[in-house]
Amino acid sequence: MKQPTRTPTIPEQIATQILDYIDHKQLQPGEKLPNERQLAEWLEVSRSAVREAIKTLNILQYVTSRQGEGTFVNYPPPFLLPSVVLQRRARVVELKQWYELFVLHAQMLTVQICRFQTPGILTTAKDELLCWPSLLKWLQHESKEMKALGESFAACQHLYDVLQSSRYFAHTPALPIKKLNSAIQNKDVPTINQLFLQVLLNSNNTNQP
């Protein structure tokens, strides 16, 4: 069964155009971007849309915004290159790194939610290929109750989009979501950690594309 795709949001599309601008102008790390008004005029979009796009690029560490100074080009970590934004094909070795980082992000968010609030029920997916989308939907809903987790969830979502667009999940073991749901309801953090760890261990024993 084909996994559902997510259409990039308007801010993500604008983020792509800003990255194209950086490439076209050959801006180097530390160089300053035009301000919001100038970018909005150049892209023919609203300033609020540009602002949201800059937030996305900040989360992905492609740029750094400094209050009162502006937005500057940054060195992005190699494991956070957002294929969903860049629309560029990733190498297998990069996908493996991003998969591991995605699983660790999802694990951290799940544990934090269980430790600091009463979690809702995680809807279990009938199709194993839908286990990760089900978990992401749950994480998005639960992380709204904890604003501090907002950026971590955004990074997790971007990493998922990278992997999903490359069909990487078709070659990885399914998350045992029923067992995970039981552990979540019992706030059984050791079991939660073990389930995510087992997914990573099993993925290392699976032939990747």
CORMO-V111001 format. One record per residue. N is the residue number from 0. NEAR is the number of other ideal C-beta (glycine too) atoms within 10 Angstrom. Layout:
n: (N & N)
near: (NEAR & NEAR)
//
This chain:
n: (0 & 1 & 2 & 3 & 4 & 5 & 6 & 7 & 8 & 9 & 10 & 11 & 12 & 13 & 14 & 15 & 16 & 17 & 18 & 19 & 20 & 21 & 22 & 23 & 24 & 25 & 26 & 27 & 28 & 29 & 30 & 31 & 32 & 33 & 34 & 35 & 36 & 37 & 38 & 39 & 40 & 41 & 42 & 43 & 44 & 45 & 46 & 47 & 48 & 49 & 50 & 51 & 52 & 53 & 54 & 55 & 56 & 57 & 58 & 59 & 60 & 61 & 62 & 63 & 64 & 65 & 66 & 67 & 68 & 69 & 70 & 71 & 72 & 73 & 74 & 75 & 76 & 77 & 78 & 79 & 80 & 81 & 82 & 83 & 84 & 85 & 86 & 87 & 88 & 89 & 90 & 91 & 92 & 93 & 94 & 95 & 96 & 97 & 98 & 99 & 100 & 101 & 102 & 103 & 104 & 105 & 106 & 107 & 108 & 109 & 110 & 111 & 112 & 113 & 114 & 115 & 116 & 117 & 118 & 119 & 120 & 121 & 122 & 123 & 124 & 125 & 126 & 127 & 128 & 129 & 130 & 131 & 132 & 133 & 134 & 135 & 136 & 137 & 138 & 139 & 140 & 141 & 142 & 143 & 144 & 145 & 146 & 147 & 148 & 149 & 150 & 151 & 152 & 153 & 154 & 155 & 156 & 157 & 158 & 159 & 160 & 161 & 162 & 163 & 164 & 165 & 166 & 167 & 168 & 169 & 170 & 171 & 172 & 173 & 174 & 175 & 176 & 177 & 178 & 179 & 180 & 181 & 182 & 183 & 184 & 185 & 186 & 187 & 188 & 189 & 190 & 191 & 192 & 193 & 194 & 195 & 196 & 197 & 198 & 199 & 200 & 201 & 202 & 203 & 204 & 205 & 206 & 207 & 208)
near: (7 & 7 & 16 & 9 & 9 & 15 & 7 & 18 & 13 & 13 & 20 & 19 & 16 & 25 & 27 & 19 & 16 & 23 & 22 & 12 & 15 & 17 & 10 & 8 & 12 & 7 & 15 & 9 & 12 & 10 & 11 & 13 & 20 & 16 & 12 & 18 & 10 & 12 & 22 & 18 & 12 & 13 & 16 & 6 & 17 & 13 & 14 & 11 & 18 & 26 & 15 & 16 & 27 & 21 & 16 & 22 & 27 & 16 & 19 & 23 & 14 & 24 & 26 & 16 & 15 & 9 & 5 & 4 & 9 & 14 & 20 & 15 & 19 & 16 & 11 & 16 & 12 & 10 & 14 & 17 & 20 & 26 & 20 & 21 & 25 & 17 & 13 & 9 & 10 & 19 & 10 & 12 & 10 & 16 & 21 & 18 & 18 & 24 & 23 & 16 & 18 & 26 & 21 & 15 & 19 & 23 & 18 & 15 & 23 & 24 & 16 & 18 & 23 & 19 & 10 & 12 & 12 & 10 & 18 & 13 & 9 & 23 & 12 & 14 & 18 & 6 & 11 & 14 & 14 & 19 & 21 & 23 & 17 & 19 & 23 & 20 & 14 & 22 & 23 & 16 & 13 & 22 & 21 & 11 & 13 & 15 & 8 & 9 & 20 & 13 & 13 & 18 & 19 & 17 & 19 & 25 & 18 & 23 & 26 & 24 & 20 & 25 & 24 & 21 & 17 & 21 & 12 & 21 & 21 & 11 & 15 & 18 & 17 & 15 & 21 & 16 & 21 & 12 & 16 & 24 & 18 & 15 & 21 & 25 & 14 & 11 & 14 & 16 & 15 & 8 & 15 & 20 & 15 & 13 & 20 & 20 & 13 & 14 & 22 & 15 & 10 & 12 & 17 & 10 & 7 & 9 & 5 & 13 & 9)
//
